[in-house]
């Protein structure tokens, strides 16, 4: 079928919204008409010098929409269902079978390259050139996307479907870090570094979990103010030279949990340094710089990497939606919508910090 998609043809080129021929869903696949798709920081990996994402490619991995068709062998999903799309997983490795799909042995191959793992081309441009459309098993910067049973989450029909896509990645990552990975609970103290979509989702989740000290850290004053509105008890400037000591003081002898979304080495060191004895630091930021941590500070403390909040999307996305229905997780406050044709404006606004979570509407 003929669809419209935002195609990235080079790391330094603008997106081009153009016609693309998309294959019918194959075994285990579903065709989804996209209602909205979030733009995530991870999509910027397509801009990284020397990146391994084959071009041309359709990015986008926070899609939501309506199933229009299902492929052979699909029995758990049906046409007409409203769905949120998340990351893909194989379903057959030991980690997937143990309900840990974020640790899937094929995570990189299925999500981070954009190319079909089976080598079968599913999308072509008007010249007949193959266009990669398997970014996180969906490539949802488009009017339609092919997804898999593994990364499709059915949701209720009465929800604002066009706004739900960010629950599939960025929002799920921050909230899952608090509620699953770090196990934040009533009375806990937490420091969250970076008040973008992931960090602010973490703030909201920490509040919903009953944490009583929630420290948000960011360079952007407007983001700090928003963090306070969403549940942070304190908001600190990331450039404060006394940052670590101030956070330790707010947490008594330090905070029980910290969470970094920045991947900035100095900030990661602060995230570890502000922990109390027995504390845990979660790292979700993606960067290329090395981290150097004081081994004495690490004694009695834990540092762990977190991928998509360690969540099972089919379980966790509905949980977040219920918290939203109760007014305890207002993730929609992070969103500004743009038409798909304004994808380059949305990207620029996100990079410049003018918007927390752009959502593209085809």
C-alpha positions in Angstrom: 0.0 0.0 0.0 1.0 3.6 -0.5 1.8 5.6 2.7 3.4 8.9 3.7 6.5 8.8 5.8 9.2 11.1 7.1 12.4 9.6 5.6 15.9 10.4 6.8 18.3 9.9 3.9 21.5 11.1 5.6 22.6 11.9 9.1 23.0 15.6 8.2 20.0 15.9 6.0 16.5 17.1 6.9 13.6 14.7 7.0 11.8 14.3 3.7 8.0 13.6 3.9 7.4 11.4 0.9 5.4 8.6 -0.6 6.5 5.1 0.3 5.2 1.7 -0.8 4.7 -0.5 2.3 4.2 -4.3 2.2 1.2 -6.1 3.7 1.8 -7.6 7.1 3.8 -10.9 7.1 3.7 -13.7 9.7 3.5 -12.3 13.2 3.1 -8.7 12.0 0.3 -6.2 12.2 -0.4 -3.1 10.1 -1.1 0.0 12.2 -2.6 3.2 11.1 -0.7 5.7 13.1 -2.7 8.3 15.2 0.4 9.9 16.8 4.0 9.2 17.3 6.4 10.7 19.9 9.8 11.9 19.0 12.3 10.5 21.4 16.0 11.4 22.2 16.9 8.0 20.9 15.7 9.0 17.4 18.6 11.5 17.3 21.0 8.5 17.1 20.2 8.7 13.4 22.1 12.0 13.4 25.2 10.7 15.2 28.4 10.8 13.1 29.3 7.3 12.0 26.1 5.9 13.2 25.2 2.3 12.3 21.6 3.1 11.2 21.3 2.3 7.6 19.9 5.0 5.4 17.4 5.8 4.0 15.3 5.0 7.1 12.0 5.8 8.7 12.6 6.4 12.4 10.0 6.8 15.1 9.4 4.3 17.9 6.7 5.8 20.1 3.7 5.1 17.9 0.0 4.6 18.7 -2.8 3.9 16.4 -5.4 1.4 15.1 -4.7 -2.0 13.7 -5.9 -2.2 10.1 -4.7 -5.7 9.2 -3.0 -8.7 10.8 -0.6 -11.1 9.2 -0.6 -14.9 9.1 -0.5 -16.6 12.5 -1.6 -13.5 14.5 -4.4 -14.6 16.8 -4.0 -12.4 19.9 -4.6 -9.1 18.0 -7.4 -8.1 15.6 -8.2 -5.3 13.1 -9.9 -2.3 14.8 -8.0 -2.6 18.1 -6.4 0.6 19.5 -2.8 0.0 20.3 0.4 1.5 21.6 3.7 0.4 20.0 6.8 -0.2 22.1 10.2 -1.9 21.6 10.5 -5.3 19.8 11.8 -8.5 21.3 12.2 -12.1 20.1 10.0 -13.8 22.6 12.1 -16.9 22.6 15.4 -16.3 24.4 15.9 -17.0 28.0 15.4 -13.4 29.0 12.2 -13.0 27.1 10.9 -16.2 28.5 11.7 -14.9 31.9 9.6 -11.8 31.4 12.6 -9.6 30.9 12.2 -8.5 27.2 14.3 -5.4 27.7 17.3 -7.8 28.1 16.3 -9.7 24.9 19.4 -11.4 23.3 18.4 -9.8 20.0 17.6 -6.3 21.3 20.1 -4.5 19.1 19.3 -6.4 15.9 15.5 -6.0 16.3 15.5 -2.4 17.5 18.7 -0.3 16.9 19.6 -0.9 13.3 16.4 -0.1 11.4 17.0 -2.9 9.0 14.9 -6.0 8.6 16.4 -8.8 10.7 15.2 -11.4 8.1 16.6 -9.4 5.2 13.2 -9.0 3.6 12.5 -5.5 2.2 9.2 -4.2 3.4 9.2 -0.6 2.2 10.4 1.1 -1.1 10.3 4.7 -2.2 8.9 5.9 -5.5 12.1 5.0 -7.3 11.9 1.5 -6.0 14.8 1.9 -3.6 14.6 0.0 -0.3 13.7 2.2 2.7 14.5 0.7 6.1 11.4 0.5 8.3 12.3 -1.7 11.2 13.4 0.9 13.7 12.4 -0.5 17.1 10.2 -2.9 15.1 7.8 -0.1 14.0 9.3 3.0 12.2 6.3 5.1 13.1 7.2 8.5 11.6 4.5 7.6 9.0 0.8 7.3 8.3 1.1 3.5 8.7 3.6 1.2 10.3 4.3 -2.6 10.4 4.8 -3.8 14.0 5.0 -7.2 15.6 2.9 -9.0 18.2 5.7 -8.6 20.7 5.8 -4.8 20.5 2.0 -4.1 20.2 0.0 -3.3 23.3 -3.9 -3.2 23.1 -5.5 -0.2 24.9 -9.1 0.9 25.5 -11.0 2.7 22.8 -12.0 5.7 24.9 -8.5 7.0 25.4 -6.9 10.0 23.5 -5.1 7.6 21.2 -2.9 10.2 19.5 -1.2 11.1 22.8 -0.4 7.6 24.0 2.7 6.8 21.9 5.3 8.2 24.4 4.1 5.5 26.8 5.9 3.0 24.6 9.4 4.3 25.2 10.4 7.6 26.9 7.6 7.8 29.5 7.8 4.1 30.1 11.6 4.3 30.7 11.3 7.0 33.3 8.3 5.6 35.1 9.7 2.0 35.0 13.0 3.2 36.4 11.2 4.3 39.5 8.4 1.7 39.9 10.3 -1.4 38.6 14.1 -1.0 38.3 14.7 1.0 41.5 11.6 -0.1 43.4 10.8 3.4 44.8 8.2 3.3 47.5 6.5 5.2 50.3 8.8 7.5 52.2 11.8 7.1 49.8 14.2 9.8 48.7 15.1 10.1 45.0 17.3 12.4 42.9 16.5 12.6 39.2 19.1 14.1 36.8 17.7 15.5 33.6 14.2 16.9 33.4 13.3 15.9 29.9 10.5 13.5 29.1 12.3 10.5 30.7 13.2 12.4 33.9 9.8 14.1 34.3 8.1 10.8 33.9 10.4 9.5 36.7 9.3 12.5 38.8 5.6 11.7 38.3 6.1 8.1 39.0 8.1 8.7 42.2 5.3 10.9 43.4 2.7 8.3 42.6 4.8 5.7 44.5 4.8 7.9 47.6 8.4 9.1 47.7 8.7 12.0 50.1 11.9 13.6 48.8 12.1 14.0 45.0 15.0 16.1 43.8 14.9 17.1 40.1 18.2 18.4 38.5 18.4 20.3 35.2 20.1 23.2 33.6 16.8 24.6 32.2 14.9 26.7 34.6 11.6 26.1 32.9 12.1 22.4 33.1 12.9 22.7 36.8 9.7 24.7 37.4 7.7 22.0 35.5 9.3 19.3 37.6 8.0 21.1 40.8 4.5 21.3 39.3 4.6 17.5 38.5 5.7 16.4 42.0 9.3 17.2 42.7 9.9 18.5 46.2 13.1 20.3 45.2 14.6 21.4 41.8 18.3 22.2 41.5 20.5 23.7 38.8 22.7 21.1 37.3 25.5 23.7 37.1 25.6 24.2 40.8 29.2 23.4 41.9 27.9 22.2 45.3 25.3 19.9 43.7 26.2 16.6 45.3 26.5 17.9 48.8 23.2 19.8 48.5 21.4 16.6 47.4 23.0 14.6 50.2 21.8 17.1 52.7 18.2 17.0 51.3 18.2 13.2 51.7 19.6 13.2 55.2 22.8 11.2 54.7 22.1 11.0 51.0 19.2 9.7 48.8 18.2 6.1 48.6 17.9 6.2 44.8 19.2 8.3 42.0 18.5 8.2 38.3 20.5 9.7 35.4 19.1 10.5 32.0 21.9 12.7 30.7 24.9 10.4 30.2 27.1 13.4 31.1 30.1 12.0 33.0 30.2 14.7 35.7 26.5 14.3 36.3 26.7 10.6 36.5 29.4 11.0 39.1 27.1 13.3 41.1 24.3 10.8 40.7 26.4 8.1 42.4 28.0 10.5 44.9 24.7 11.7 46.3 23.6 8.2 47.4 23.5 7.1 51.0 25.1 3.8 52.0 23.1 1.0 50.4 21.7 3.3 47.7 21.1 2.5 44.1 21.8 4.6 41.0 20.1 3.8 37.7 21.6 4.9 34.4 19.3 5.4 31.4 21.2 8.0 29.5 22.8 7.1 26.1 26.2 8.6 25.4 29.7 7.8 24.2 31.9 9.3 26.9 33.5 7.2 29.6 32.4 7.4 33.2 35.0 7.6 35.9 33.7 6.8 39.4 35.5 7.0 42.7 35.9 3.4 43.9 35.5 4.5 47.5 32.2 6.1 46.7 31.0 2.8 45.1 31.6 0.8 48.3 28.1 -0.2 49.6 26.4 1.3 46.7 25.0 -0.1 43.4 25.1 1.3 39.9 22.9 -0.4 37.2 22.0 0.2 33.6 18.3 0.5 32.8 16.7 -0.2 29.4 13.1 1.0 28.9 12.5 0.9 32.6 13.0 -2.9 32.7 9.3 -3.1 31.8 7.1 -5.6 30.1 5.1 -3.2 27.9 1.9 -5.3 27.8 1.8 -5.2 31.6 3.3 -1.8 32.4 1.7 0.5 29.7 -1.9 -0.4 31.0 -0.6 0.3 34.5 0.5 3.8 33.5 -2.8 4.5 31.8 -4.7 3.6 34.9 -2.5 6.0 36.9 -3.3 8.7 34.3 -7.0 8.0 34.6 -6.7 8.5 38.4 -5.0 11.9 37.8 -1.8 10.6 39.3 0.4 10.5 36.2 -0.4 13.5 33.9 2.1 12.5 31.2 0.0 14.4 28.6 1.3 17.7 30.1 4.7 17.0 28.5 3.3 16.8 25.0 3.1 19.3 22.2 1.6 18.1 18.9 2.9 18.8 15.4 1.7 17.6 12.0 4.0 15.0 10.4 4.9 17.5 7.7 6.5 19.6 10.5 8.8 16.9 11.6 11.9 19.0 11.1 10.4 21.8 13.2 9.5 19.3 15.9 13.1 18.0 15.9 14.6 21.4 16.2 12.3 22.4 19.0 13.2 19.3 20.9 16.9 19.8 20.5 16.7 23.4 21.6 14.6 22.5 24.6 11.5 24.4 23.5 9.3 21.3 23.9 9.6 18.3 26.2 7.9 15.7 24.1 6.9 16.4 20.5 4.2 14.1 19.1 3.7 14.0 15.3 0.2 13.6 14.0 0.0 12.1 10.4 
